[in-house]
Amino acid sequence: MCGIAGFTTHRHQPEKPDMALSGMTRALSHRGPDAEGAYTDPAVRLGHRRLSILDLAGGGQPMSSADGRWHIVFNGEIYNYVELRRDLEARGVVFQTQSDTEVLLQAWAEDGADCLPRLNGMFAFAIWDAREKRLTLARDPLGIKPLYYANHRGELLFASELRSLLRYPGFRPGLDPASINKYLAFGYIPAPSTAYAGVRKLEPGQMVIWSPAGRRTEYFWDLPIEDNPVGAGTFDESAEATRDLLQEAVRYQLRSDVEVGILLSGGIDSSAVAALAAPLAGKKLHSFSIGFQEASYNELPYAEMGRVPHFSGPPLDGASLLSSGGSPRCHQPPHPTDARFPQL
């Protein structure tokens, strides 16, 4: 994963805006240990922390279009970037890197938000239109990648995590009691709310568009209401169609210039992913598991039944983990629960 952060500076900016951006991106260093980058414009600052997956040498961010109009920071992966690149090249687009970031950037430069339904992937990104002075935030249809935003003194702040937003100078939102109640009742805080008043989560399949004239939100995707084509045949036919779809999804997600790992819990979902990935990835694939001393939580015996190279450390003790942790610096709720579907 990577981390992104930034803010507009149309009406107001911190006393030292570059230092402010650096502080926000440093708060995301655990998300992107490989590189750090920044883009500076009189009206915006964009920051990025990179975990290198594709095009290790040429995929650095922020990334800008050749004409200088578009500038992007991007967290995630576009799994079908090879096919999208081929289509764009057929339209005359020339690429400078082998990264999926440039494919997303060029697709947006060609088609704007109309490119979003064609993306097969998980993503949260911010793209700046230097000509129109417009900042667009977008989050993938299933809400896999997080993105938070807030208004502060007429400016838009955004970041992959709440702790990064709180590093913006002078931004001190209070807790939102209604959201805390939701967390205690449901175990998570439904989007767009967060633990902080005035801070929102971008919803799955949603965009936020900011310009000096104001801010608006739009949806580019919604759950289609139609019959399930997988369930149209017999049980065996449906099972085969489901396997084919899962295998295709796994094949796309194995695209990488580094080794790939699987968090193998021992449950049905991760075991199925591991079984499908092993023959496709070969020696590049490793699995990792976490065990617990409490027998009711420990699934290591099931995880170790897998047939891929497997790594697991000594079982963890939940009580020790709780007693060893310090007081939290930020109310960062569990993320995956606000996605549209449970995560594999």
C-alpha positions in Angstrom: 0.0 0.0 0.0 1.0 3.6 -0.4 -0.1 6.8 1.3 -1.3 10.1 -0.1 -2.0 13.5 1.5 -2.4 17.1 0.5 -4.4 20.3 0.7 -5.5 23.3 -1.4 -4.0 26.8 -0.8 -6.4 29.0 -2.7 -7.6 31.2 0.2 -5.4 30.1 3.1 -2.2 28.3 3.6 0.0 27.4 6.6 2.9 29.6 7.4 5.2 26.9 6.0 3.2 24.9 3.6 6.0 22.6 2.4 6.8 21.6 6.0 3.1 21.1 6.6 2.9 18.7 3.7 6.1 16.9 4.8 4.6 16.4 8.2 1.4 14.9 6.7 3.3 12.5 4.5 5.7 11.5 7.3 2.7 10.3 9.3 2.1 7.8 6.4 5.7 6.5 6.2 4.5 3.1 7.4 2.3 2.8 4.3 5.1 3.8 1.9 8.7 3.1 3.1 10.3 3.1 -0.3 10.1 6.7 -1.4 8.5 10.1 -0.7 7.5 12.8 -3.2 5.7 16.1 -3.3 4.1 18.4 -5.9 3.9 22.2 -5.3 1.6 24.6 -7.0 0.4 28.1 -5.8 -3.0 26.6 -5.3 -2.3 23.0 -4.1 0.2 20.7 -2.4 0.2 16.9 -3.1 2.3 14.4 -1.1 3.0 10.7 -1.6 4.6 7.8 0.3 5.4 4.9 -2.0 5.5 1.1 -1.5 7.0 0.0 -4.8 5.0 -2.8 -6.6 5.1 -2.0 -10.3 7.9 -0.3 -12.4 10.2 0.1 -9.4 12.5 2.6 -11.2 10.0 4.6 -13.1 6.7 4.7 -11.1 7.5 7.5 -8.7 4.9 10.0 -7.5 3.5 12.5 -7.7 3.3 12.0 -11.4 2.6 14.7 -14.0 1.4 14.6 -17.6 3.8 15.7 -20.3 1.9 18.9 -21.0 2.0 19.9 -17.3 -1.8 20.0 -16.9 -2.5 16.9 -14.8 -0.8 15.9 -11.5 -1.7 12.7 -9.6 -1.0 11.0 -6.3 -2.4 7.5 -6.2 -2.7 4.7 -3.6 -3.7 1.3 -4.9 -3.4 -0.9 -8.0 -5.1 -0.9 -11.4 -5.1 -4.6 -12.2 -6.1 -4.3 -15.8 -3.5 -1.6 -16.6 -1.9 -3.7 -19.3 -5.2 -3.8 -21.3 -6.0 -0.2 -20.6 -2.5 0.9 -21.8 -2.9 -1.1 -25.0 -6.2 0.7 -25.7 -4.7 4.1 -25.0 -1.7 3.4 -27.2 -4.0 2.5 -30.0 -5.5 6.1 -29.6 -2.0 7.6 -29.9 -1.0 8.0 -26.3 2.7 7.8 -25.7 3.9 6.4 -22.3 7.2 7.2 -20.5 7.0 4.4 -17.8 5.7 0.9 -17.3 3.6 1.9 -14.2 -0.2 1.6 -13.6 0.0 5.1 -12.2 0.8 6.5 -15.7 -2.0 4.5 -17.2 -4.5 6.0 -14.7 -3.0 9.5 -15.3 -3.3 9.2 -19.1 -6.7 7.6 -19.0 -7.9 10.6 -17.0 -6.2 13.1 -19.3 -8.0 11.5 -22.3 -11.5 10.8 -20.8 -11.7 12.5 -17.4 -14.0 10.7 -14.9 -15.5 8.6 -17.7 -12.4 6.4 -17.4 -13.3 5.3 -13.8 -15.9 2.6 -14.7 -13.3 0.9 -16.8 -10.8 0.5 -14.0 -10.4 -3.0 -12.5 -8.6 -2.4 -9.2 -8.5 -0.8 -5.8 -7.7 2.8 -5.6 -7.8 6.1 -3.9 -6.3 9.1 -5.7 -6.2 12.8 -6.0 -5.6 14.5 -9.4 -5.0 18.2 -9.9 -6.0 20.0 -13.0 -3.6 22.9 -13.1 -5.4 24.6 -16.0 -8.8 24.6 -14.5 -7.6 24.8 -10.9 -9.7 21.8 -9.9 -8.8 19.0 -7.5 -10.7 15.6 -7.8 -10.6 12.9 -5.2 -11.9 9.4 -6.1 -12.2 6.1 -4.3 -12.7 2.6 -5.8 -16.2 1.2 -6.1 -15.9 -1.3 -3.2 -14.2 1.0 -0.8 -11.0 -1.0 -0.4 -8.6 1.9 -0.3 -9.3 4.6 2.4 -9.4 8.3 1.8 -10.4 11.0 4.3 -11.1 14.7 3.8 -12.1 17.8 5.6 -12.8 21.5 5.0 -10.6 23.9 7.0 -10.7 27.7 6.6 -12.1 27.3 3.1 -9.5 24.8 2.0 -9.8 21.0 1.2 -7.5 18.7 3.2 -7.2 15.0 2.4 -5.1 12.0 3.5 -5.1 8.2 3.5 -5.4 8.2 7.3 -6.8 10.4 10.0 -3.5 10.7 11.7 -2.1 12.4 8.6 -4.9 15.0 8.5 -4.2 15.8 12.2 -0.7 16.9 11.2 -2.0 19.8 9.3 -1.2 23.0 11.3 -4.1 24.3 13.3 -6.5 21.5 12.4 -7.9 20.2 15.6 -11.3 18.7 15.1 -13.3 17.5 18.1 -14.7 14.0 18.6 -18.1 13.3 17.1 -20.3 11.7 19.9 -22.8 10.3 17.4 -20.0 8.5 15.5 -18.5 7.1 18.7 -22.0 5.7 19.6 -22.1 4.0 16.1 -18.7 2.5 16.7 -19.8 1.1 20.1 -23.1 -0.2 18.6 -21.8 -1.6 15.3 -18.1 -2.2 15.8 -17.3 0.3 13.0 -18.3 3.8 11.8 -20.3 3.8 8.6 -19.1 6.1 5.8 -19.1 9.0 5.4 -18.8 9.6 9.1 -15.6 9.4 11.1 -14.7 9.7 14.8 -14.0 13.4 14.3 -16.6 16.1 13.7 -16.2 17.7 10.3 -13.9 14.9 8.9 -15.5 12.6 6.3 -14.6 9.4 4.6 -14.9 9.3 0.8 -17.6 6.8 0.1 -17.1 3.8 -2.2 -17.5 4.8 -5.8 -17.6 8.5 -4.9 -15.7 11.6 -6.1 -15.1 14.9 -4.4 -14.5 17.8 -6.8 -13.0 21.0 -5.4 -12.5 24.3 -7.2 -12.3 27.9 -6.0 -16.1 28.1 -6.7 -16.9 25.4 -4.2 -17.0 21.7 -3.5 -19.4 19.0 -4.8 -19.6 15.2 -4.6 -20.6 12.7 -7.3 -20.9 9.0 -7.6 -19.4 7.2 -10.5 -20.5 3.6 -9.6 -23.3 1.9 -7.7 -24.2 -1.7 -7.1 -26.0 -2.9 -10.3 -29.5 -4.2 -9.7 -29.8 -7.1 -12.1 -30.1 -10.9 -12.1 -26.9 -12.7 -11.1 -25.5 -14.3 -14.3 -23.6 -16.9 -12.3 -26.8 -18.3 -11.0 -28.5 -18.8 -14.4 -27.4 -22.4 -14.9 -27.2 -25.6 -13.0 -25.3 -25.9 -9.7 -22.2 -27.4 -11.4 -22.3 -24.7 -14.1 -22.6 -21.9 -11.5 -19.7 -23.4 -9.5 -17.5 -23.5 -12.6 -18.4 -20.0 -13.5 -17.6 -18.8 -10.0 -14.2 -20.6 -10.1 -13.4 -19.0 -13.4 -14.2 -15.5 -12.1 -12.1 -16.0 -9.0 -9.2 -17.4 -11.0 -9.3 -14.4 -13.4 -9.4 -12.0 -10.4 -6.4 -13.8 -8.8 -4.5 -13.8 -12.1 -4.9 -10.0 -12.4 -3.9 -9.3 -8.9 -0.7 -11.4 -9.2 0.7 -8.8 -11.6 3.8 -7.4 -9.7 7.5 -6.6 -10.1 8.1 -7.9 -6.6 7.3 -11.1 -4.7 3.7 -11.6 -3.7 2.4 -12.8 -0.4 -0.9 -14.0 1.0 -2.3 -13.4 4.5 -3.5 -16.9 5.1 -6.0 -17.2 7.9 -7.0 -20.8 7.4 -10.5 -19.8 6.5 -12.4 -20.6 3.2 -11.7 -17.3 1.5 -8.0 -17.0 1.9 -7.5 -20.7 1.4 -9.3 -20.5 -1.9 -7.2 -17.5 -3.0 -4.0 -19.4 -2.1 -5.1 -22.5 -3.9 -5.9 -20.5 -7.1 -2.7 -18.4 -6.9 -0.2 -21.2 -6.2 -0.1 -22.6 -9.7 -0.2 -19.2 -11.3 2.6 -17.6 -9.2 4.9 -20.5 -8.7 8.0 -19.8 -6.5 7.1 -16.1 -6.2 4.2 -16.8 -3.8 4.5 -17.0 0.0 1.8 -17.1 2.7 1.9 -15.6 6.1 -0.3 -16.3 9.1 -0.9 -15.0 12.7 -1.6 -17.4 15.5 -3.0 -16.8 19.0 -2.5 -18.7 22.3 -6.2 -18.6 22.8 -7.4 -21.8 21.1 -10.8 -20.3 20.0 -9.0 -17.6 18.0 -6.1 -19.7 16.7 -6.4 -20.9 13.0 -2.7 -21.8 12.4 -3.4 -25.5 12.1 -5.8 -24.8 9.2 -3.5 -22.3 7.6 -0.5 -24.7 7.7 -2.5 -27.2 5.6 -1.8 -25.0 2.6 0.6 -26.1 -0.1 2.5 -22.8 -0.6 5.7 -21.7 1.2 4.4 -20.7 4.6 5.7 -18.5 7.4 4.3 -18.1 10.9 5.8 -16.8 14.1 5.0 -17.8 17.7 1.4 -17.4 18.7 0.4 -14.0 20.0 -1.1 -13.4 23.4 -4.0 -10.8 23.1 -3.7 -9.7 26.7 0.0 -9.0 26.3 -0.6 -7.0 23.1 -3.1 -4.8 24.9 -0.9 -4.2 27.9 2.2 -3.4 25.8 0.5 -0.8 23.7 0.6 2.9 24.7 -2.3 5.3 24.6 -3.6 5.9 21.0 -2.5 9.2 19.3 -5.4 9.1 16.9 -8.9 7.5 16.8 -8.3 5.5 13.7 -11.2 3.0 13.4 -11.0 -0.3 11.6 -11.1 0.4 7.9 -12.4 -2.6 5.9 -15.8 -2.6 7.5 -17.1 0.4 5.5 -16.5 -1.4 2.2 -19.5 -2.6 0.2 -18.6 -6.2 0.6 -16.5 -8.3 3.0 -12.9 -8.4 1.9 -11.2 -11.6 0.7 
